[in-house]
Amino acid sequence: MPSLPGRILDTLPLLVCHVEPDGRVSYLNHCWRSFSGLCETAGTLSWTDLIGEGEGQLPCRCPEPMAYCLHEAVSLHHPGRGDIRARLHWQKMDPATGGWLLYCSPETDMQAGSRKDHTLGVLAKRPDGEEPGLMRAASSLTEPGRSEAEARLQQTASFLREPADHPAGLASEPENGRDDGQAHDALTGLPDRAAFDRQAALLLFEKGALDERVGLLLLDIDYLGDINTLYGRETGDRILCIVAECLSDIVAGRGIVARSGDDEFAALLTGIGRDENLADLAQALLAATDHPVAIGAQQITFGLSIGAALFPRDGRVLSRLYQGAQIAMGDVKAHGRGGFRLFDPTTMKPEGGVSAQANVVRQMLSDDLVYPAYQAKVRLTDGQLMGAEALMRWRGRGDLHCGPDSFPEIFRNYDLASRVSARVQERVFEDIALWRRTGLMPPPISINVAPVEFMQDDYAEKLLARLERFGLSARMIELELTEHVLYQNSEHYIHRALAQLQRAGIRIILDDFGTGYSSLGFLRDFPVSCIKIDRSFIRRICAEPSMEVIVEAIIRFGEAISVDVVAEGIETDDQLALLRRINCPTGQGYHFSTPIDSTAFARLLTGSRRFPV
C-alpha cells in the first residue's frame, strides 16, 4: 500500500482498491472484499476482475499536471446484482503531492432508480519515486442512506486533498455515534458546522478544478448573549431563526449555508466573479436585518458582524478561508461591530486576547482598582473652571495607570460595561458627596456612557437611583455620549432614557462632534445641551486653514441653536490663542490639566479655580 494505511481504509463504508500500473490489484479494503466476494491475497487479481469487459484500461503513466482530464464509464461487478454503472471524472488535486481525485456521477439509476454510485480514486506517489499506481474508492449506496456515504466520500476527498486539516485520519467516529454529514441544527433547520465542512470541502474541490472563485461568509449576531440574558432565550432563538431565514433566502441557489456556532452562521457562495459580488451579498443581508424585531411587546434591534474570505486568493483549503473570514469579522468588531469586511492579509491581523481582557477587567473590579480621573473644562475668556469630565482609569502593576483604550472589549460586553460603568459612577458620586460635606462646591461632573449600556431599558432609572442614594441633585451630573451610541442598538430605549434624564436635570453632551455621519440628525433627534468638538480638529487647527474654518463654523452653529460648545484636546499656546480669537467659549485638554485623581481635584477646588489663558 502506498501512503494510506489499509487499516484506515478498512474502516470506510466505501469500495477502495489499489491497482498497479499493469492492472494488478494489490489491495482491496474490507468493504470491497465483502461487496465482490473477491480477495487480492493470491496476487493474481486484475482490475478487469472488478469492472466490466472492455473497461479496465488504466492510464499508462502519471497524468501531466494541469492537462489531464478523463471521463470514463465503468461498471462494478456485484455477485448478486450484476454490473453497477457510473461515470468517473478525473481532476487534479495537488501538484505538490501528485494526488488526483477521481469521483463518480451516476450514469444510470439502478434498481428502478433507487441506486446511485460514487467512486473516489487517487494516483499516489510511491516512496521510491516509481510510477504510481491507481487508488480507487467506490461508494455504492441506496436511498435513503445516501447522505451518510456521501459524507464519508467527501471526508475522504478532503483528507486526500488537505491532510493537514485531518490529523486524526478518516476513521474517527462522531462522539454521539451518528454521522455529522447528516446533522442539522434543530432550531434553524440548517446544517451544522460538521455537515457544512464536509459539503464545503467537496464544493471547493469541484470549483477549484474549474478555477472558479468561491466566497466564504461568516456572520456573528452582535450581543446575542446579552439579548438572551436580558430578554430570555426565546427572544434569542427568534433572532437566530430570522437570520437563518434571511441568509437562506439570499444564498438560495448560489451555495450552502449553516449554523456554525451558537451565534454564528457560515455561507459558501459560488459565482463570485468580483470582490464586489461578495460585498453586495453581505450588504443585502445587513439591509434585510436592519430593522427592529417585534417579539411580544418588545422592539429588539440587533446587528450583524460579517467577515469574508475568497477562494483561492485567501486559501485553497477550508481552514484557511475560515481563518481569513474570522480575522475580517474581528476587524468589524474592533471598529464598533455591525458591518462587513473582506479579508485583507496586508492590513488585518488575528484578533487575540478578548477572553484575557475580560478576565483582567473582572479581576480589577474584584480588587477595586477602577477609579475616576478628573479633567477640567475651562472658560476660555477668563480661565474659570466650568466643569470636569470623569475619565475611567484603573491601576495596573506598579505605578501604571491604564485607560479604557487598554481594554476595548469591555465596552462591547453588556455585563462588563455595565459593571465598570456602575463602579465609576459610584466612585464619582462618592467624591462629589465628600467634597460637598467638606464645604467644597464642585462644578458639574460629566460621566461617559458606552453604547452597549442602553441594551436594557432601565439605564435612566439606575442612574437616578444611584444619585438619590448619595443624596445628590441630578444637576450635578452631565452625561457624555457619542453618535455611535444611537446607531448601535435600541434606539427607542436611548430616546426614552435621555428624555427622562433631561427632565430630571441632567445635561446631555454630544462627544466627538464632527466625526460621525449624522451629527446634525443627532442634534435634531436628541435633547443635546452641549457639543464637544473632536480633538482631531483641534490638533490640526493651526496647521490647516480648513480646520479653522470648520471649527469656527461649529462654534457659530452652536450659538445659533443655543447649544454650548467645548473644544477638546487643547495642548498648545497657539491652539488656545486661535480658539480664543474665534470666540470658542470652553476648552479642555492637557494645556490646562491632565486627568487627576479626586484628592488633586479637591485641591483645585480649594484654590482660585482659574487657569492661565
C-alpha positions in Angstrom: 0.0 0.0 0.0 1.5 3.4 -0.9 0.9 6.3 1.5 -2.6 5.4 3.0 -2.7 2.6 5.6 -5.0 -0.3 4.9 -6.2 -0.3 8.5 -7.8 3.1 7.9 -9.3 2.2 4.6 -10.8 -0.9 6.0 -13.0 1.2 8.3 -14.6 3.2 5.5 -18.1 2.4 4.1 -16.5 2.8 0.6 -15.2 0.4 -2.0 -11.4 1.1 -2.0 -8.7 -0.7 -4.0 -5.2 -0.1 -5.1 -4.2 -1.0 -8.7 -0.7 -1.2 -10.0 0.1 0.4 -13.4 0.0 -3.0 -15.0 -3.6 -3.5 -13.8 -2.8 -5.9 -11.0 -4.9 -5.4 -7.8 -2.6 -5.2 -4.8 -5.2 -4.2 -2.2 -8.9 -4.5 -1.6 -10.4 -3.0 1.5 -12.9 -4.8 3.7 -15.9 -3.1 2.1 -14.8 -4.2 -1.4 -14.0 -7.7 -0.4 -17.5 -8.1 1.2 -19.1 -6.4 -1.9 -17.5 -8.6 -4.5 -16.5 -11.8 -2.7 -13.0 -11.5 -4.1 -9.7 -11.4 -2.4 -6.4 -9.9 -3.6 -4.1 -12.1 -1.5 -3.4 -14.6 -4.3 -1.7 -11.9 -6.2 -3.5 -12.8 -9.5 -6.5 -10.5 -9.2 -6.8 -7.9 -12.0 -8.6 -4.7 -12.3 -10.7 -6.3 -15.1 -12.0 -8.7 -12.4 -13.6 -5.8 -10.6 -15.1 -3.9 -13.6 -16.9 -4.8 -16.8 -15.5 -6.1 -20.0 -13.5 -3.6 -22.1 -13.5 -1.0 -19.3 -10.3 -2.0 -17.5 -7.8 0.3 -19.3 -5.6 2.3 -16.9 -3.5 5.3 -17.5 -0.1 4.1 -18.6 1.7 6.9 -16.8 1.1 9.7 -14.3 -1.1 12.3 -15.9 0.5 15.5 -17.0 0.0 18.3 -14.4 -2.9 20.7 -15.2 -3.5 19.0 -18.5 -5.1 15.6 -17.9 -8.9 15.1 -17.7 -10.6 11.8 -18.3 -14.3 11.0 -18.3 -14.6 7.2 -18.1 -17.7 5.0 -17.8 -17.2 1.9 -15.6 -19.2 -0.9 -14.2 -18.6 -2.6 -10.9 -19.2 -6.4 -10.7 -21.5 -7.5 -7.9 -22.3 -11.2 -7.5 -26.0 -10.7 -6.9 -26.9 -7.6 -8.8 -24.7 -7.6 -11.8 -22.9 -4.6 -13.1 -23.4 -1.2 -11.4 -22.5 1.6 -13.9 -21.2 5.0 -13.3 -19.1 7.7 -14.9 -15.7 8.7 -13.4 -14.4 12.2 -13.5 -10.6 12.8 -13.1 -9.5 16.1 -11.8 -6.1 17.3 -10.5 -5.8 17.7 -6.7 -2.4 18.9 -5.7 0.7 19.1 -7.9 2.9 19.1 -4.9 1.8 15.6 -3.8 0.9 14.1 -7.1 -2.6 13.3 -5.9 -5.6 13.1 -8.2 -9.2 12.8 -7.2 -11.5 10.6 -9.2 -15.1 11.0 -8.3 -18.2 9.4 -9.9 -21.5 10.7 -11.0 -24.4 8.3 -11.8 -24.6 7.3 -15.5 -27.8 5.3 -14.9 -30.0 4.8 -11.9 -30.0 1.2 -10.9 -32.8 -0.9 -9.3 -35.7 1.2 -10.5 -33.9 4.5 -9.8 -33.0 3.7 -6.2 -29.3 3.2 -6.6 -26.6 5.8 -7.2 -22.9 5.1 -7.3 -19.9 7.1 -6.4 -16.2 6.4 -6.9 -13.1 8.0 -5.5 -9.6 7.4 -6.8 -6.1 8.7 -6.2 -2.9 8.5 -8.1 -0.4 8.3 -5.2 3.4 8.7 -5.5 5.4 5.7 -4.4 8.1 6.2 -1.7 10.7 5.1 -4.2 9.6 7.6 -6.8 8.5 5.0 -9.4 5.4 5.3 -11.5 2.3 5.4 -9.2 -0.5 3.0 -9.1 -4.1 3.9 -9.1 -6.1 4.1 -5.9 -9.9 3.8 -6.3 -12.6 4.1 -3.7 -16.2 3.5 -4.9 -19.2 4.1 -2.8 -22.4 2.1 -3.7 -25.3 3.2 -1.7 -29.1 3.1 -1.6 -31.6 5.8 -0.8 -32.3 7.0 1.9 -28.8 6.2 3.2 -27.3 8.3 0.5 -26.2 11.2 2.7 -24.1 9.1 5.1 -21.9 7.5 2.4 -21.7 10.8 0.5 -20.4 12.5 3.7 -17.8 9.8 4.1 -16.8 10.2 0.5 -16.4 13.9 0.9 -14.5 13.3 4.1 -12.1 11.0 2.2 -11.7 13.5 -0.6 -11.0 16.3 1.9 -8.4 14.1 3.7 -6.6 13.2 0.5 -6.5 16.8 -0.6 -5.9 18.5 2.8 -4.0 16.1 5.0 -3.1 18.9 7.4 -6.7 19.5 8.2 -7.4 15.9 9.3 -4.5 14.8 11.5 -6.6 12.1 13.1 -7.3 10.3 9.8 -10.5 9.2 8.3 -11.7 6.6 10.7 -12.7 8.6 13.7 -16.4 8.4 14.6 -18.5 11.3 16.0 -18.8 11.1 19.7 -22.6 11.0 19.6 -22.5 7.9 17.3 -24.1 9.5 14.3 -22.6 10.8 11.1 -22.4 14.6 11.2 -22.7 14.8 7.5 -26.4 14.2 8.1 -26.6 16.6 11.1 -28.8 19.7 11.1 -29.3 22.3 13.7 -32.6 21.6 15.5 -33.6 25.3 15.9 -33.0 26.7 12.4 -33.0 23.6 10.3 -29.7 24.5 8.7 -26.7 22.1 8.5 -24.4 22.2 11.5 -20.7 23.0 11.3 -19.6 19.4 10.7 -22.0 18.9 7.9 -21.1 22.3 6.4 -17.4 21.5 6.5 -17.9 18.3 4.6 -20.2 19.8 1.9 -17.8 22.8 1.6 -14.7 20.7 1.1 -16.3 18.9 -1.8 -17.7 22.2 -3.3 -14.2 23.8 -3.0 -12.6 20.9 -4.8 -15.1 20.9 -7.7 -14.9 24.7 -8.1 -11.1 24.6 -7.8 -10.8 22.2 -10.6 -12.7 24.7 -12.8 -10.6 27.7 -11.5 -13.8 29.3 -10.2 -13.8 31.8 -7.3 -15.8 31.0 -4.2 -16.6 33.2 -1.2 -16.9 32.3 2.5 -19.1 34.5 4.7 -19.0 34.2 8.5 -21.8 36.1 10.3 -21.9 36.8 14.0 -25.1 38.2 15.7 -23.8 41.1 17.8 -24.6 40.8 21.5 -26.8 37.7 21.2 -25.6 36.5 24.6 -26.7 39.8 26.2 -30.0 39.6 24.4 -30.6 36.1 25.8 -29.7 37.4 29.3 -31.9 40.5 29.1 -34.9 39.2 27.2 -34.8 35.4 27.5 -33.5 32.7 25.3 -36.8 32.6 23.4 -36.0 36.0 22.1 -32.5 35.0 21.1 -33.9 31.9 19.4 -36.3 34.0 17.4 -33.5 36.2 16.2 -31.4 33.2 15.2 -34.3 31.9 13.1 -34.8 35.3 11.4 -31.1 35.5 10.5 -31.2 31.9 9.2 -34.2 32.6 7.0 -32.7 35.8 5.6 -29.4 34.1 4.9 -31.1 31.1 3.2 -33.2 33.4 1.0 -30.2 35.5 -0.1 -27.9 32.5 -0.7 -30.6 30.3 -2.4 -29.2 28.5 -5.4 -25.8 30.1 -5.0 -24.1 27.9 -2.4 -24.5 26.3 1.0 -25.3 27.8 4.5 -25.1 26.5 8.0 -25.4 27.5 11.6 -21.7 27.1 12.5 -21.8 28.2 16.2 -24.1 29.5 19.0 -24.4 32.9 17.4 -22.6 32.4 14.1 -23.6 31.4 10.6 -21.5 30.4 7.6 -22.2 30.6 3.9 -20.1 29.3 1.0 -21.1 31.1 -2.2 -20.3 30.3 -5.8 -20.3 32.6 -8.9 -18.2 35.3 -7.2 -16.7 37.0 -10.3 -15.6 40.2 -8.5 -15.0 41.2 -4.9 -18.0 43.5 -5.2 -20.3 40.5 -5.7 -19.5 39.2 -2.3 -19.8 42.6 -0.7 -23.2 43.1 -2.4 -24.5 39.8 -0.9 -23.2 40.8 2.5 -24.8 44.3 2.3 -28.1 42.7 1.2 -28.1 40.6 4.3 -27.3 43.6 6.5 -30.1 45.5 4.9 -32.5 42.6 5.4 -31.9 42.5 9.1 -31.6 46.3 9.7 -34.9 46.9 11.4 -36.3 46.3 14.9 -37.9 42.9 15.5 -41.2 42.8 17.4 -41.1 40.0 19.9 -44.1 40.2 22.2 -44.2 43.8 23.5 -40.6 44.3 22.9 -38.9 46.0 19.9 -35.5 44.4 19.6 -32.7 45.8 17.4 -29.7 43.6 16.6 -26.7 43.9 14.3 -24.5 41.5 12.3 -20.7 41.5 12.0 -19.7 39.8 8.8 -16.3 38.7 7.7 -15.4 37.1 4.3 -12.6 35.4 2.5 -12.1 34.4 -1.1 -11.1 31.0 -2.6 -8.5 30.6 -3.9 -7.0 34.0 -3.2 -7.1 33.7 0.6 -6.6 30.0 0.7 -7.2 26.7 -1.1 -8.4 24.8 1.9 -11.4 25.5 4.1 -9.4 26.0 7.3 -7.5 28.9 5.6 -10.7 30.5 4.5 -12.2 30.2 8.0 -9.1 31.9 9.4 -9.3 34.8 6.9 -13.0 35.3 7.4 -12.7 35.2 11.2 -9.9 37.8 11.1 -12.1 40.0 8.9 -15.0 39.6 11.2 -12.7 40.5 14.2 -11.8 43.7 12.3 -15.5 44.6 12.1 -15.9 44.1 15.8 -12.8 46.1 16.6 -14.4 49.1 14.9 -17.7 49.0 16.7 -19.4 46.0 15.3 -22.1 45.9 12.7 -20.8 45.8 9.1 -18.8 43.8 6.5 -15.2 43.3 5.8 -13.4 41.2 3.2 -10.2 39.7 4.4 -7.1 41.7 3.5 -3.9 39.9 4.5 -1.8 43.1 4.2 -3.7 45.0 6.8 -5.7 42.6 9.0 -4.1 40.6 11.8 -5.7 37.9 14.1 -7.7 39.3 17.0 -6.4 38.0 20.2 -6.8 38.4 23.9 -10.5 39.0 24.2 -11.0 36.4 26.9 -7.8 37.6 28.6 -9.1 41.2 28.5 -12.4 40.2 30.1 -10.6 38.2 32.8 -8.3 41.1 33.7 -11.2 43.5 33.9 -13.1 41.1 36.2 -10.1 40.9 38.4 -9.7 44.6 38.5 -13.3 45.0 39.6 -12.8 42.4 42.3 -9.7 44.2 43.5 -11.4 47.6 43.4 -8.7 49.0 41.1 -11.2 51.1 38.9 -11.4 54.8 39.7 -12.3 58.1 38.0 -9.7 60.7 37.0 -11.0 64.3 36.5 -10.0 66.7 33.7 -11.0 70.3 33.9 -13.2 72.2 31.5 -12.2 75.8 31.3 -13.9 79.0 30.2 -11.6 80.5 27.6 -12.3 84.1 28.2 -11.0 84.2 31.8 -9.7 80.7 32.7 -12.6 79.9 35.1 -13.2 76.2 36.0 -16.6 75.4 34.5 -16.8 71.6 34.9 -14.8 68.4 34.6 -15.0 65.1 32.8 -14.7 61.9 34.8 -12.4 59.6 32.9 -12.2 55.9 33.6 -8.8 54.7 34.9 -7.5 51.6 36.6 -4.3 50.9 38.5 -2.0 48.3 36.9 1.2 46.9 38.1 3.5 49.4 39.9 2.6 52.9 39.1 1.0 52.1 35.8 -2.5 53.7 35.3 -4.5 52.5 32.3 -7.3 54.0 30.3 -10.2 52.4 28.5 -8.2 52.0 25.3 -6.2 49.3 27.0 -9.2 47.0 27.2 -11.6 48.0 24.4 -13.5 44.7 24.6 -15.2 45.6 27.9 -17.3 48.2 26.1 -18.8 45.6 23.7 -19.9 43.3 26.5 -23.1 44.4 28.4 -22.2 42.7 31.6 -18.6 44.1 31.8 -19.5 47.6 30.5 -22.4 47.9 33.0 -20.3 46.7 36.0 -17.4 49.0 35.2 -19.8 52.0 34.5 -21.6 51.4 37.7 -18.3 51.3 39.7 -17.1 54.5 38.1 -20.5 56.3 38.8 -20.4 55.2 42.4 -16.9 56.5 42.8 -17.8 59.8 41.2 -20.9 60.2 43.4 -18.8 59.3 46.5 -16.3 62.0 45.6 -19.0 64.7 44.9 -20.7 63.9 48.2 -17.4 64.1 50.1 -16.4 67.4 48.5 -19.8 68.9 49.4 -19.6 67.6 53.0 -16.2 69.4 53.4 -17.7 72.7 52.1 -16.4 72.5 48.5 -18.8 73.3 45.7 -17.7 71.2 42.7 -18.8 72.2 39.2 -20.9 69.7 37.1 -19.1 66.5 36.5 -19.7 64.6 33.2 -19.6 60.8 33.0 -19.3 58.7 29.9 -21.7 56.0 28.7 -20.9 53.0 26.4 -23.3 52.1 23.6 -24.0 48.7 25.0 -25.3 50.1 28.3 -28.5 51.0 26.6 -29.4 47.5 25.6 -31.6 47.3 28.7 -34.5 49.7 29.2 -33.5 50.8 32.7 -30.4 52.9 32.3 -32.0 56.2 33.4 -33.7 54.5 36.4 -30.5 53.0 37.6 -28.5 56.3 37.2 -31.1 58.4 39.0 -31.4 55.8 41.8 -27.7 56.0 42.4 -27.8 59.8 42.6 -30.6 59.6 45.1 -28.7 57.0 47.2 -25.8 59.5 47.5 -28.2 62.5 48.1 -27.1 64.3 45.0 -29.1 66.5 42.6 -29.3 65.5 39.0 -28.0 68.9 38.0 -24.6 68.0 39.4 -24.1 65.5 36.7 -23.7 65.6 32.9 -23.8 62.7 30.5 -21.4 62.4 27.6 -22.1 60.1 24.7 -21.2 59.7 21.1 -23.4 59.3 18.0 -22.3 55.7 17.9 -24.5 55.1 20.9 -27.6 55.7 18.7 -26.5 53.7 15.7 -25.5 50.6 17.7 -28.7 49.3 19.4 -32.1 50.0 20.9 -32.8 53.5 19.6 -36.2 53.5 21.4 -34.5 52.9 24.7 -32.0 55.6 24.2 -34.7 58.2 23.3 -36.7 57.3 26.4 -33.6 57.3 28.7 -32.2 60.6 27.6 -35.6 62.3 27.7 -36.1 61.1 31.3 -32.6 62.2 32.3 -33.0 65.6 30.8 -36.3 66.1 32.6 -34.6 65.2 35.8 -32.0 68.0 35.2 -29.0 66.1 33.7 -27.4 67.8 30.7 -26.6 65.7 27.6 -23.3 66.3 25.9 -22.6 65.1 22.4 -18.9 63.9 22.3 -16.6 63.7 19.3 -18.8 66.1 17.3 -18.0 66.2 13.6 -16.6 62.7 13.3 -19.9 60.9 12.8 -22.0 60.6 9.8 -25.2 62.2 11.2 -24.2 64.8 13.8 -26.9 67.2 12.8 -29.5 64.4 12.8 -28.4 63.5 16.4 -29.0 67.1 17.5 -32.4 67.1 15.9 -33.5 63.8 17.5 -31.9 64.0 21.0 -32.1 66.5 23.8 -28.5 67.7 23.5 -27.3 70.7 25.6 -23.6 70.8 24.6 -21.4 69.6 21.8 -17.7 68.8 22.1 -15.5 69.5 19.0 -13.5 66.3 18.4 -9.8 66.6 19.2 -8.8 65.6 15.7 -10.0 69.1 14.5 -8.2 70.9 17.3 -4.9 69.0 16.7 -4.7 70.4 13.1 -6.3 73.7 13.6 -3.1 75.7 13.4 -1.6 73.8 10.5 -4.6 73.6 8.2 -6.7 76.6 7.4 -9.7 74.4 6.6 -9.7 73.1 10.1 -10.0 76.6 11.5 -13.0 77.3 9.2 -14.7 74.1 10.3 -14.2 74.7 14.0 -15.4 78.3 13.7 -18.5 77.1 11.8 -19.3 74.7 14.6 -18.9 77.4 17.2 -21.3 79.7 15.3 -23.7 76.9 14.8 -23.8 76.2 18.5 -24.5 79.8 19.2 -27.4 79.8 16.7 -29.1 76.8 18.2 -28.3 77.8 21.9 -26.0 74.8 22.5 -22.8 75.1 24.5 -19.5 74.3 22.7 -16.4 72.7 24.2 -13.1 72.4 22.2 -11.5 69.1 23.3 -7.8 68.3 23.2 -6.2 71.8 23.6 -2.5 71.2 24.1 -0.5 74.2 22.9 -0.5 78.0 23.4 -1.1 78.5 19.7 -4.2 76.3 19.7 -5.6 78.2 22.7 -4.8 81.6 21.2 -6.6 80.7 17.9 -9.7 79.3 19.7 -9.9 82.5 21.8 -9.7 84.6 18.7 -12.7 82.8 17.1 -14.6 83.1 20.4 -14.7 79.4 21.4 -16.4 79.5 24.8 -15.0 76.5 26.6 -11.9 74.2 26.3 -10.5 71.1 27.7 -7.1 69.5 27.3 -3.6 68.9 28.6 -2.8 72.6 28.2 -4.8 73.2 31.3 -4.7 70.0 33.2 -4.0 66.3 32.8 -6.7 63.9 34.3 -6.1 64.0 38.1 -7.4 61.9 41.0 -10.1 63.0 43.4 -7.5 64.3 46.0 -5.8 66.5 43.5 -9.1 67.8 42.1 -10.2 68.7 45.7 -7.1 70.8 46.0 -8.0 72.5 42.7 -11.5 73.3 44.2 -10.0 74.9 47.3 -7.8 77.3 45.2 -8.7 80.1 42.8 -10.3 77.6 40.4 -8.8 79.5 37.5 -6.3 78.6 34.8 -3.9 80.9 32.9 -5.3 81.8 29.5 
